[in-house]
Amino acid sequence: MDKPINDNKWDSYFKYTFVRNPWDKVVSAYYSPNTWFDRRPNHPLLNEIPDDYGPNNIPFSLFIKKILWDKNGDPCQPHWVEQNKFIENFRNQNENWVNFIGKFESLNKDWEKVCKKIGIDEKLPYTNKNLIKQKRNYQEYYDDETIEIVRSKYKRDIELFSYTFDKN
């Protein structure tokens, strides 16, 4: 929000968001190597990554352990911040400021709910198609250690949005 808005006006809006399974989200981050070092342009691993760097050159476990988060635990790129930080009321952490939370895993169905609520009939455009790998099972990328790292980093998201590693 760039400008302050009075509570009555804010409360009159239908506010919604979409969230994604954190383990799947991290695999997506892995396939976005151009964002890996956005906040850390002098990261020592930059020297170890070939010019044509990408997921085929860096093991997934190294990405999780050394790249995705910095030494302070902050994500290397704002897109990978925990999702709860965007929806929890800064005045009262146990209260969400959105009226509806849809899930990436049921995007079209949940989008239809939003459209019905706000009185429109719109289809979602499919504009950000991942050409690297159309269908990937995020579970195949993880071992026990990396499962737990993501569980720890996204603990609040996992609890708040009822995600598990085994199923969406």
The 8 nearest C-alpha neighbors of each residue, nearest first, counted from 0:
[[1, 2, 3, 4, 9, 85, 5, 86],
 [0, 2, 3, 4, 5, 9, 85, 6],
 [3, 1, 0, 4, 5, 9, 6, 8],
 [4, 2, 5, 1, 0, 6, 9, 8],
 [5, 3, 2, 9, 6, 8, 7, 0],
 [4, 6, 8, 7, 9, 3, 10, 2],
 [5, 7, 9, 8, 10, 4, 11, 3],
 [8, 6, 10, 9, 5, 11, 4, 12],
 [7, 9, 11, 10, 6, 5, 4, 12],
 [10, 8, 6, 11, 7, 12, 5, 4],
 [9, 11, 7, 8, 12, 6, 13, 5],
 [10, 12, 8, 9, 7, 13, 6, 14],
 [13, 11, 10, 9, 14, 8, 98, 7],
 [14, 12, 98, 15, 11, 117, 97, 10],
 [13, 15, 97, 98, 12, 99, 16, 96],
 [16, 14, 99, 97, 98, 100, 13, 17],
 [15, 17, 100, 101, 99, 18, 97, 14],
 [16, 18, 101, 102, 100, 103, 19, 15],
 [19, 17, 102, 103, 101, 82, 16, 20],
 [20, 18, 103, 102, 21, 24, 104, 17],
 [19, 21, 23, 22, 24, 162, 167, 18],
 [22, 20, 24, 23, 19, 25, 153, 149],
 [23, 21, 25, 24, 20, 149, 26, 137],
 [22, 24, 26, 137, 20, 21, 25, 27],
 [23, 25, 21, 27, 22, 26, 20, 28],
 [26, 24, 28, 27, 22, 23, 21, 29],
 [27, 25, 29, 23, 28, 24, 137, 30],
 [26, 28, 24, 30, 25, 29, 23, 31],
 [29, 27, 25, 31, 30, 26, 24, 32],
 [30, 28, 26, 27, 31, 54, 25, 32],
 [29, 31, 27, 28, 32, 54, 26, 53],
 [30, 32, 28, 29, 33, 34, 27, 35],
 [33, 31, 35, 34, 53, 30, 29, 54],
 [32, 34, 31, 35, 36, 37, 53, 30],
 [35, 33, 32, 37, 36, 31, 76, 75],
 [36, 34, 32, 33, 37, 75, 67, 66],
 [35, 37, 39, 38, 40, 34, 75, 42],
 [36, 38, 34, 39, 76, 35, 75, 40],
 [39, 37, 75, 36, 40, 76, 35, 74],
 [38, 40, 36, 42, 41, 37, 75, 69],
 [39, 41, 36, 42, 38, 37, 45, 43],
 [42, 40, 39, 43, 45, 36, 44, 38],
 [41, 43, 39, 44, 40, 45, 36, 46],
 [44, 42, 45, 46, 41, 47, 40, 39],
 [45, 43, 47, 46, 42, 48, 66, 65],
 [44, 46, 43, 48, 47, 42, 41, 40],
 [47, 45, 44, 48, 43, 49, 42, 41],
 [48, 46, 44, 45, 49, 43, 57, 52],
 [47, 49, 45, 52, 46, 50, 44, 56],
 [50, 48, 52, 51, 47, 56, 46, 45],
 [51, 49, 52, 48, 53, 46, 45, 47],
 [50, 52, 49, 53, 48, 56, 55, 54],
 [53, 51, 49, 50, 48, 56, 54, 32],
 [52, 54, 32, 55, 56, 51, 57, 30],
 [53, 55, 56, 57, 30, 29, 58, 32],
 [54, 56, 53, 57, 58, 52, 59, 30],
 [55, 57, 54, 53, 52, 58, 48, 49],
 [58, 56, 54, 55, 59, 53, 61, 62],
 [59, 57, 61, 60, 62, 56, 54, 55],
 [58, 60, 62, 61, 57, 63, 140, 29],
 [59, 61, 63, 62, 58, 64, 145, 141],
 [62, 60, 64, 58, 63, 59, 65, 57],
 [61, 63, 66, 59, 60, 65, 64, 67],
 [64, 62, 60, 61, 67, 65, 66, 59],
 [63, 65, 61, 62, 60, 66, 67, 68],
 [66, 64, 61, 62, 63, 67, 68, 69],
 [65, 67, 62, 68, 63, 64, 35, 69],
 [66, 68, 75, 63, 74, 62, 65, 35],
 [69, 67, 74, 73, 72, 75, 66, 70],
 [68, 70, 72, 71, 73, 74, 75, 66],
 [69, 71, 72, 68, 73, 65, 66, 74],
 [72, 70, 69, 73, 68, 74, 75, 67],
 [73, 71, 69, 68, 70, 74, 152, 67],
 [72, 74, 68, 69, 71, 75, 70, 80],
 [75, 73, 68, 76, 67, 79, 80, 69],
 [74, 76, 68, 67, 38, 36, 35, 37],
 [75, 77, 74, 78, 37, 79, 34, 38],
 [78, 76, 79, 80, 74, 75, 38, 73],
 [79, 77, 76, 80, 74, 81, 28, 75],
 [78, 80, 77, 76, 74, 81, 28, 75],
 [81, 79, 77, 78, 74, 82, 76, 84],
 [80, 82, 83, 84, 153, 79, 156, 155],
 [81, 83, 84, 85, 80, 156, 18, 86],
 [84, 82, 85, 86, 81, 156, 87, 155],
 [85, 83, 82, 86, 87, 81, 80, 88],
 [86, 84, 83, 82, 87, 81, 88, 80],
 [87, 85, 83, 95, 84, 96, 97, 88],
 [86, 88, 95, 92, 84, 83, 94, 96],
 [87, 89, 91, 95, 96, 90, 92, 94],
 [88, 90, 91, 92, 87, 94, 84, 86],
 [91, 89, 88, 92, 94, 87, 93, 96],
 [90, 92, 88, 93, 94, 89, 87, 95],
 [93, 91, 94, 88, 87, 89, 90, 95],
 [94, 92, 91, 95, 87, 88, 90, 89],
 [93, 95, 92, 88, 91, 87, 96, 90],
 [96, 94, 87, 88, 97, 86, 93, 92],
 [95, 97, 88, 86, 87, 94, 98, 14],
 [98, 96, 14, 15, 95, 99, 86, 16],
 [97, 99, 14, 15, 13, 96, 100, 95],
 [98, 100, 15, 97, 101, 16, 14, 113],
 [101, 99, 16, 17, 15, 102, 98, 18],
 [102, 100, 17, 109, 16, 18, 99, 103],
 [101, 103, 18, 17, 104, 105, 106, 19],
 [102, 104, 106, 19, 105, 18, 17, 101],
 [103, 105, 102, 106, 167, 19, 20, 18],
 [106, 104, 103, 102, 108, 107, 109, 101],
 [105, 107, 103, 109, 108, 104, 102, 110],
 [108, 106, 110, 109, 105, 111, 123, 122],
 [107, 109, 111, 110, 105, 106, 112, 101],
 [108, 110, 112, 106, 111, 101, 107, 105],
 [111, 109, 107, 113, 112, 108, 106, 114],
 [110, 112, 114, 108, 109, 113, 115, 107],
 [113, 111, 109, 115, 110, 114, 116, 108],
 [114, 112, 110, 116, 111, 115, 117, 109],
 [115, 113, 119, 111, 117, 116, 112, 118],
 [114, 116, 118, 112, 113, 117, 111, 119],
 [115, 117, 113, 114, 118, 112, 119, 13],
 [118, 116, 114, 115, 119, 113, 13, 112],
 [119, 117, 115, 116, 114, 120, 113, 121],
 [118, 120, 114, 117, 121, 115, 116, 113],
 [119, 121, 114, 122, 118, 115, 111, 117],
 [122, 120, 119, 123, 114, 111, 110, 124],
 [121, 123, 124, 120, 111, 110, 107, 114],
 [122, 124, 125, 121, 107, 110, 106, 126],
 [125, 123, 126, 122, 127, 121, 128, 107],
 [126, 124, 127, 123, 128, 122, 129, 107],
 [125, 127, 128, 124, 123, 129, 130, 122],
 [128, 126, 125, 129, 124, 130, 123, 133],
 [127, 129, 126, 130, 125, 133, 131, 132],
 [130, 128, 131, 133, 127, 132, 30, 27],
 [129, 131, 132, 128, 133, 127, 134, 30],
 [132, 130, 129, 133, 30, 128, 134, 54],
 [133, 131, 130, 134, 129, 135, 30, 128],
 [132, 134, 129, 130, 135, 131, 128, 136],
 [135, 133, 132, 136, 129, 137, 131, 130],
 [136, 134, 137, 132, 133, 139, 138, 26],
 [135, 137, 138, 139, 134, 140, 23, 26],
 [136, 138, 23, 139, 140, 135, 26, 22],
 [139, 137, 136, 140, 141, 164, 165, 22],
 [138, 140, 137, 141, 136, 135, 142, 26],
 [141, 139, 138, 137, 59, 142, 26, 136],
 [142, 140, 145, 139, 138, 146, 143, 137],
 [141, 143, 145, 144, 146, 140, 60, 139],
 [144, 142, 146, 145, 147, 141, 148, 149],
 [145, 143, 147, 146, 142, 148, 141, 60],
 [144, 146, 148, 147, 142, 143, 141, 149],
 [147, 145, 143, 144, 149, 148, 141, 142],
 [146, 148, 150, 144, 145, 149, 151, 143],
 [149, 147, 145, 151, 150, 146, 152, 144],
 [148, 150, 152, 151, 147, 146, 153, 145],
 [151, 149, 147, 154, 153, 148, 152, 146],
 [150, 152, 154, 148, 149, 153, 147, 146],
 [153, 151, 149, 150, 154, 148, 81, 72],
 [154, 152, 156, 150, 151, 155, 149, 81],
 [153, 155, 151, 157, 150, 156, 152, 158],
 [154, 156, 158, 157, 153, 159, 83, 81],
 [157, 155, 159, 153, 158, 154, 83, 160],
 [156, 158, 162, 154, 155, 161, 160, 159],
 [157, 159, 155, 161, 156, 160, 154, 162],
 [158, 160, 156, 157, 161, 155, 83, 162],
 [159, 161, 157, 158, 162, 156, 18, 155],
 [162, 160, 158, 157, 159, 163, 156, 167],
 [163, 161, 157, 160, 167, 20, 158, 164],
 [164, 162, 165, 166, 167, 161, 157, 20],
 [163, 165, 166, 22, 162, 138, 167, 146],
 [166, 164, 163, 167, 138, 162, 22, 137],
 [165, 167, 163, 164, 162, 20, 138, 161],
 [166, 162, 163, 20, 104, 165, 164, 161]]
